[in-house]
Amino acid sequence: MLKIHRSGPGTGVVMAARAGDRQALDHLVAQCLPLVYNIVGRALKGHADVDDVVQETLLRMVRGLPELQEPSAFRSWLVAITIRQVRDRERVRTTARARNTRLEEAEAIPDPALDFAGLTILRLGLTEQRREVAEATRWLDPDDQELLSLWWLEETGELERAELASALGLSARHASVRVQRMKKQMEVSRLVVRGLEAAPGCSGLNETASTWDGTPSPLWRKRFARHIRGCPVCAGLDRKLVPMGRLLSGLPLLALPTSLDPARVLAAVTGSGTPPSDLGTHHGLSSNTGGSSEPARAAGVGRSHRANRRRPARRPDRRATRTIPKPVLGGAAVSLVAVAVVVAAHLTPGSSAPAAKTTLPAPPTPAVTASPSPSRSVVRSASPSTSPTRTAASTSKPTRTAGAAAPVQVASSAKKGVGVWSFNGASQALAASGASWYYTWATQHPGVTTPPSATFVPMIWGAASVTDASLAQARAHGPYLLGFNEPDMAQQSNMTVEQALELWPRLMKAGKVLGSPAVATGADVPGGWLDRFMSGAAARGYRVDFITLHWYGGDFRTPQAVDQLRSYLESVYQRYHKPIWLTEYALIDFSHGTRFPTPAQQAAFITASTEALDSLPYLQHYAWFGLGADPSKPSSGLFTNGTTTTAAGRAFQAAH
């Protein structure tokens, strides 16, 4: 096997970091991140817990560094720690599922954009047989995932066989036996991938696949392999197969996601004096990894934030207090802050740690009036899941709270998003909101600058938006694409089910993780608009990766409103068994005109509902309606300008 220069720290860096050199420690963490991320990401198949496990591995590494006897064995030691953390996380997930079997199926739903095989193909630009090898990894037995993560790095030249065996706790001979068994499964999986993608393909294989749900699994690998072995049409699938070792040799490590960018986090927090650009260049890293915008990791970022609260840094000395630069760091970054703080406390006793959160001052008196949000002229009848008139007048004025608001600690969550339209200060407000993603009901975001802490998600709004130009714009923004906006409403995209199905293949060809049309109401109703669309898509073999929904509540009592929202989401999930994005929601009553709750009621609902949404494993993302608020009238908005928050805005900032 061709061996290349392996990434990672040299012995000198390890020794200096072990001795307490802060700059060496910064470099050590930065150099270890890509290797740890690639092992964990592939072992957990891109699960939302990847960021958490990577961060926990770093914590274990720095805590154990002073006791490391042989710096030359650092790499093997780190890989072994990483595999132990992967196994610990799997045990925790297994135990949690055993305690709550009702949610077992929901917890198993992956975010399609986090699929590690797909990320490998996309970021490394894999084509032809290399792409087939990456896709074949999806079909392996679950018990082989951690072995796969190490074997892949062995084939690319990053690990030695002895390091692989040591990390798994196996003898060299036993490790070789397991690797050979897994490689046989991989070769079979390559044939399955080829057979399913063949055009026109084998009619017998297509018949076997007629009841397959499209999700790779060991069971279906065996079923397809059984057909391929006995089929004369499929007999030629193994022609010109290049050995996997030759295909993988020399492939680089998968670049870090932005949520784990070491340069920005370490430079901002540790005070090492190494600028982000220098640190990234020195280690072959980039703050824009992979060249694409990617949403922060679902659930992982939110849990990282809570994990940081469980392991608080020591209170900083007054003399060492520093202001953390904006923008506010995301949850994954906050956890890396905790890593640096723990390292400093462990290796250099007496040193003070900087604060890990940004505290915003109380908002000033509004000085700028926000422009109204996108217009909707519809006035609806009462419905718990309908969408509001965005410029509708209210029948009552909200109660204004006297006195200055308390400072807010801005929290970050990968689920938390917001609908945005252009208004004075929109970009500044978005950066201060704590949202990790946003959308504008369009394929672009004119007048809104995307902050480093957030990701823009495009939408094809309606039939008129299905153009080559709009689809090209959508392809330029990250892995997700939202489908049509409220096609069941005459005042919105106003589309028949048949019209939407006719246009859907063009959205599929954009190559994005694709969300369903977002109906205004009745997503859980048999025979409703969404139900007929999903049935039609299934009959035609069309792809819908997740369900998008809107919900508006007319009951302003917090417990009841949260229960109604949760019940609606549960009903929709039980009907389609797909991940859900709640892309518009707020408390607004349409039963008699348009009525808003008091600011205190809206804020209380945000606090309670975001906590509930964070606990739903099938709910991957939510977006509050919306970012902008007109201070002259009631609304559900969060900011009246770039710096002035409403009560709802302060509750949203604190939500995680």
ABEGO torsion letter per residue (X at the ends): XBBBBBBEBBAAAAAAAAAGBAAAAAAAAAAAAAAAAAAAAAAAGGBAAAAAAAAAAAAAAAAAAAABABAAAAAAAAAAAAAAAAAAAAAAAAAAAAABAAAAAAAABBBAAABAAAAAAAAAGBBEAAAAAAAAAAABBAAAAAAAAAAAAAAAGABBAAAAAAAAGBBAAAAAAAAAAAAAAAAAAAAAAAAAABOAEBAAAAAAAAABAGBBBAAAAAAAAAAAAABAAAAAAABGBBBAAAAABGBBBBBBBAAABAAAAAAAAAGAGBBAAAAAAAAGBBABBGGBBBBBBBGAAAAAAAAAAABBBBBBBAAABBBBBOBBBBAAAAAAAAAAAAAAAAABBGBBBBBABBBBBBBBBBABBBBBBBBBABBBBBBAABBBBAABBBABBBBBBBEBBBBBBBBBBAABBBBBBBBBGAAAAAAAAGBABBBAGBABBBGBBBBAABBBBBBBABAAABBAAAAAAAAABEABBBBBBGAABAABAGBBAAAAAAAAAAAAAAGBBBBBBBBABGAABBGBAAAAAAAAAAAAGBBBABBBBBBBBABABAAAAAAAAAAAAAAAAAAAGBBBBBABBBBBBAABEBBBBBAAAAAAAAAAAAAAAAABAABABBBBOBABBBAABBBABABABAABBBAAAAAAAABX
